[in-house]
């Protein structure tokens, strides 16, 4: 049996690049399309670090962070608008019943 040869890790120590997978998964509950994109970019980070593509891993990390935080922000904005709408409708119906 033959074994696969793997390249040694890049010189200069191991680089740690945050993958932002947890915020990306949480963003799935806020804004599904952007959350999916965030999860895809977050999943690419560890693979790129393992192959030694630190620049690509940093780029994927930045994109995962951006898309997940945009999705979380949109989700919070929609929830706030919904609550304000319900309060406004409830207030107007209470005024109309007087």
SULLIN-V590833 format. One record per pair of residues at least 12 apart in sequence whose C-alpha atoms are under 6 Angstrom apart, sorted by sequence separation. I is the first residue (numbers start at 1). J is the second residue. D is the distance in Angstrom with one decimal. If there is no record, write none. Layout:
BEGIN
i & j & d
I & J & D
I & J & D
END
This chain:
BEGIN
i & j & d
45 & 57 & 4.7
24 & 38 & 5.2
24 & 39 & 5.1
45 & 60 & 5.9
41 & 60 & 5.2
21 & 42 & 5.2
20 & 42 & 5.9
42 & 64 & 5.2
19 & 42 & 5.0
41 & 64 & 5.0
19 & 45 & 5.6
38 & 64 & 4.5
38 & 67 & 5.2
38 & 68 & 5.3
34 & 67 & 5.9
35 & 68 & 5.9
34 & 71 & 5.7
31 & 71 & 5.1
27 & 68 & 5.5
19 & 61 & 5.3
30 & 72 & 5.7
24 & 68 & 4.8
27 & 71 & 5.5
31 & 75 & 5.9
20 & 65 & 6.0
23 & 68 & 6.0
27 & 72 & 5.2
30 & 75 & 4.3
END
